[in-house]
Amino acid sequence: MSVPLYQAKAEFFRMLGHPVRIRVLELLQDGPSPVRDLPAAIEVEAPCLSQQLAVSRRSGIVASTRQGSPVVHALAGGDVADLMRAARRILAEMLAGRGRLPAELKDAEAVAP
């Protein structure tokens, strides 16, 4: 029995529903990153990051490879980066309409293509 598309989409967005996973995806938009560099950039403990990376890998949204000693994480496809940019634009429009655009989004909109 197949899952209806709307249910699969809901599961997908639920998977994205953790701040650490979102932050990882934002950081990986700039390119692959060794796992050792991520905890400091995200400001979380390594076990929490590891757990959230495992969820992202199982879902297929993040890919991991071992390059020598370090494990390197990357977005599994360009569509993920597009989704993150679209989410930023949607959020900026929603919050700007309410007059509550955070400085982080204002700065990003100023440099966005």
C-alpha positions as protocol buffer text, in pm:
chain_id: "A"
residue {
  index: 1
  type: MET
  ca { x: 0 y: 0 z: 0 }
}
residue {
  index: 2
  type: SER
  ca { x: 157 y: 330 z: -106 }
}
residue {
  index: 3
  type: VAL
  ca { x: 158 y: 646 z: 103 }
}
residue {
  index: 4
  type: PRO
  ca { x: -37 y: 942 z: -40 }
}
residue {
  index: 5
  type: LEU
  ca { x: 188 y: 1221 z: -166 }
}
residue {
  index: 6
  type: TYR
  ca { x: 51 y: 1472 z: 86 }
}
residue {
  index: 7
  type: GLN
  ca { x: 141 y: 1235 z: 369 }
}
residue {
  index: 8
  type: ALA
  ca { x: 492 y: 1181 z: 229 }
}
residue {
  index: 9
  type: LYS
  ca { x: 537 y: 1560 z: 206 }
}
residue {
  index: 10
  type: ALA
  ca { x: 420 y: 1601 z: 566 }
}
residue {
  index: 11
  type: GLU
  ca { x: 677 y: 1343 z: 679 }
}
residue {
  index: 12
  type: PHE
  ca { x: 947 y: 1522 z: 479 }
}
residue {
  index: 13
  type: PHE
  ca { x: 868 y: 1858 z: 638 }
}
residue {
  index: 14
  type: ARG
  ca { x: 851 y: 1695 z: 982 }
}
residue {
  index: 15
  type: MET
  ca { x: 1202 y: 1562 z: 921 }
}
residue {
  index: 16
  type: LEU
  ca { x: 1315 y: 1920 z: 852 }
}
residue {
  index: 17
  type: GLY
  ca { x: 1150 y: 2039 z: 1173 }
}
residue {
  index: 18
  type: HIS
  ca { x: 1456 y: 2061 z: 1396 }
}
residue {
  index: 19
  type: PRO
  ca { x: 1670 y: 2376 z: 1429 }
}
residue {
  index: 20
  type: VAL
  ca { x: 1999 y: 2183 z: 1422 }
}
residue {
  index: 21
  type: ARG
  ca { x: 1902 y: 2001 z: 1099 }
}
residue {
  index: 22
  type: ILE
  ca { x: 1803 y: 2332 z: 938 }
}
residue {
  index: 23
  type: ARG
  ca { x: 2130 y: 2494 z: 1045 }
}
residue {
  index: 24
  type: VAL
  ca { x: 2331 y: 2202 z: 905 }
}
residue {
  index: 25
  type: LEU
  ca { x: 2151 y: 2236 z: 572 }
}
residue {
  index: 26
  type: GLU
  ca { x: 2219 y: 2610 z: 568 }
}
residue {
  index: 27
  type: LEU
  ca { x: 2589 y: 2553 z: 632 }
}
residue {
  index: 28
  type: LEU
  ca { x: 2617 y: 2278 z: 372 }
}
residue {
  index: 29
  type: GLN
  ca { x: 2477 y: 2511 z: 105 }
}
residue {
  index: 30
  type: ASP
  ca { x: 2829 y: 2658 z: 93 }
}
residue {
  index: 31
  type: GLY
  ca { x: 2973 y: 2316 z: 8 }
}
residue {
  index: 32
  type: PRO
  ca { x: 3078 y: 1994 z: 179 }
}
residue {
  index: 33
  type: SER
  ca { x: 3208 y: 2020 z: 532 }
}
residue {
  index: 34
  type: PRO
  ca { x: 3411 y: 1788 z: 755 }
}
residue {
  index: 35
  type: VAL
  ca { x: 3209 y: 1678 z: 1056 }
}
residue {
  index: 36
  type: ARG
  ca { x: 3471 y: 1826 z: 1291 }
}
residue {
  index: 37
  type: ASP
  ca { x: 3390 y: 2179 z: 1165 }
}
residue {
  index: 38
  type: LEU
  ca { x: 3016 y: 2162 z: 1223 }
}
residue {
  index: 39
  type: PRO
  ca { x: 2974 y: 2163 z: 1605 }
}
residue {
  index: 40
  type: ALA
  ca { x: 3147 y: 2501 z: 1647 }
}
residue {
  index: 41
  type: ALA
  ca { x: 2954 y: 2657 z: 1358 }
}
residue {
  index: 42
  type: ILE
  ca { x: 2623 y: 2530 z: 1497 }
}
residue {
  index: 43
  type: GLU
  ca { x: 2709 y: 2572 z: 1867 }
}
residue {
  index: 44
  type: VAL
  ca { x: 2583 y: 2230 z: 1975 }
}
residue {
  index: 45
  type: GLU
  ca { x: 2744 y: 1936 z: 2146 }
}
residue {
  index: 46
  type: ALA
  ca { x: 2881 y: 1663 z: 1920 }
}
residue {
  index: 47
  type: PRO
  ca { x: 2631 y: 1393 z: 2032 }
}
residue {
  index: 48
  type: CYS
  ca { x: 2333 y: 1616 z: 1945 }
}
residue {
  index: 49
  type: LEU
  ca { x: 2485 y: 1701 z: 1608 }
}
residue {
  index: 50
  type: SER
  ca { x: 2558 y: 1336 z: 1539 }
}
residue {
  index: 51
  type: GLN
  ca { x: 2199 y: 1240 z: 1613 }
}
residue {
  index: 52
  type: GLN
  ca { x: 2060 y: 1511 z: 1385 }
}
residue {
  index: 53
  type: LEU
  ca { x: 2304 y: 1426 z: 1105 }
}
residue {
  index: 54
  type: ALA
  ca { x: 2192 y: 1062 z: 1128 }
}
residue {
  index: 55
  type: VAL
  ca { x: 1830 y: 1167 z: 1077 }
}
residue {
  index: 56
  type: SER
  ca { x: 1931 y: 1380 z: 777 }
}
residue {
  index: 57
  type: ARG
  ca { x: 2137 y: 1097 z: 626 }
}
residue {
  index: 58
  type: ARG
  ca { x: 1859 y: 839 z: 672 }
}
residue {
  index: 59
  type: SER
  ca { x: 1616 y: 1071 z: 498 }
}
residue {
  index: 60
  type: GLY
  ca { x: 1857 y: 1107 z: 206 }
}
residue {
  index: 61
  type: ILE
  ca { x: 1886 y: 1485 z: 230 }
}
residue {
  index: 62
  type: VAL
  ca { x: 2253 y: 1477 z: 346 }
}
residue {
  index: 63
  type: ALA
  ca { x: 2525 y: 1250 z: 211 }
}
residue {
  index: 64
  type: SER
  ca { x: 2839 y: 1150 z: 402 }
}
residue {
  index: 65
  type: THR
  ca { x: 3171 y: 1025 z: 272 }
}
residue {
  index: 66
  type: ARG
  ca { x: 3496 y: 940 z: 442 }
}
residue {
  index: 67
  type: GLN
  ca { x: 3790 y: 1129 z: 295 }
}
residue {
  index: 68
  type: GLY
  ca { x: 4088 y: 982 z: 471 }
}
residue {
  index: 69
  type: SER
  ca { x: 4028 y: 1025 z: 841 }
}
residue {
  index: 70
  type: PRO
  ca { x: 3746 y: 1284 z: 849 }
}
residue {
  index: 71
  type: VAL
  ca { x: 3385 y: 1222 z: 753 }
}
residue {
  index: 72
  type: VAL
  ca { x: 3262 y: 1489 z: 513 }
}
residue {
  index: 73
  type: HIS
  ca { x: 2895 y: 1585 z: 485 }
}
residue {
  index: 74
  type: ALA
  ca { x: 2727 y: 1744 z: 184 }
}
residue {
  index: 75
  type: LEU
  ca { x: 2379 y: 1819 z: 59 }
}
residue {
  index: 76
  type: ALA
  ca { x: 2250 y: 1520 z: -133 }
}
residue {
  index: 77
  type: GLY
  ca { x: 2135 y: 1737 z: -423 }
}
residue {
  index: 78
  type: GLY
  ca { x: 2099 y: 2092 z: -550 }
}
residue {
  index: 79
  type: ASP
  ca { x: 1726 y: 2088 z: -486 }
}
residue {
  index: 80
  type: VAL
  ca { x: 1795 y: 2094 z: -112 }
}
residue {
  index: 81
  type: ALA
  ca { x: 1980 y: 2425 z: -144 }
}
residue {
  index: 82
  type: ASP
  ca { x: 1696 y: 2558 z: -360 }
}
residue {
  index: 83
  type: LEU
  ca { x: 1447 y: 2455 z: -91 }
}
residue {
  index: 84
  type: MET
  ca { x: 1647 y: 2635 z: 179 }
}
residue {
  index: 85
  type: ARG
  ca { x: 1663 y: 2954 z: -33 }
}
residue {
  index: 86
  type: ALA
  ca { x: 1290 y: 2933 z: -105 }
}
residue {
  index: 87
  type: ALA
  ca { x: 1215 y: 2890 z: 266 }
}
residue {
  index: 88
  type: ARG
  ca { x: 1426 y: 3197 z: 344 }
}
residue {
  index: 89
  type: ARG
  ca { x: 1239 y: 3404 z: 83 }
}
residue {
  index: 90
  type: ILE
  ca { x: 898 y: 3287 z: 205 }
}
residue {
  index: 91
  type: LEU
  ca { x: 988 y: 3357 z: 567 }
}
residue {
  index: 92
  type: ALA
  ca { x: 1127 y: 3700 z: 478 }
}
residue {
  index: 93
  type: GLU
  ca { x: 807 y: 3791 z: 292 }
}
residue {
  index: 94
  type: MET
  ca { x: 586 y: 3668 z: 577 }
}
residue {
  index: 95
  type: LEU
  ca { x: 781 y: 3853 z: 846 }
}
residue {
  index: 96
  type: ALA
  ca { x: 833 y: 4170 z: 640 }
}
residue {
  index: 97
  type: GLY
  ca { x: 456 y: 4191 z: 594 }
}
residue {
  index: 98
  type: ARG
  ca { x: 424 y: 4194 z: 972 }
}
residue {
  index: 99
  type: GLY
  ca { x: 709 y: 4444 z: 1015 }
}
residue {
  index: 100
  type: ARG
  ca { x: 915 y: 4185 z: 1207 }
}
residue {
  index: 101
  type: LEU
  ca { x: 1198 y: 4099 z: 968 }
}
residue {
  index: 102
  type: PRO
  ca { x: 1499 y: 3982 z: 1173 }
}
residue {
  index: 103
  type: ALA
  ca { x: 1835 y: 4142 z: 1096 }
}
residue {
  index: 104
  type: GLU
  ca { x: 1970 y: 3807 z: 973 }
}
residue {
  index: 105
  type: LEU
  ca { x: 1704 y: 3795 z: 699 }
}
residue {
  index: 106
  type: LYS
  ca { x: 1746 y: 4163 z: 613 }
}
residue {
  index: 107
  type: ASP
  ca { x: 2119 y: 4111 z: 564 }
}
residue {
  index: 108
  type: ALA
  ca { x: 2062 y: 3796 z: 357 }
}
residue {
  index: 109
  type: GLU
  ca { x: 1806 y: 3967 z: 135 }
}
residue {
  index: 110
  type: ALA
  ca { x: 2051 y: 4251 z: 68 }
}
residue {
  index: 111
  type: VAL
  ca { x: 2306 y: 4007 z: -78 }
}
residue {
  index: 112
  type: ALA
  ca { x: 2068 y: 3751 z: -233 }
}
residue {
  index: 113
  type: PRO
  ca { x: 2067 y: 3731 z: -613 }
}
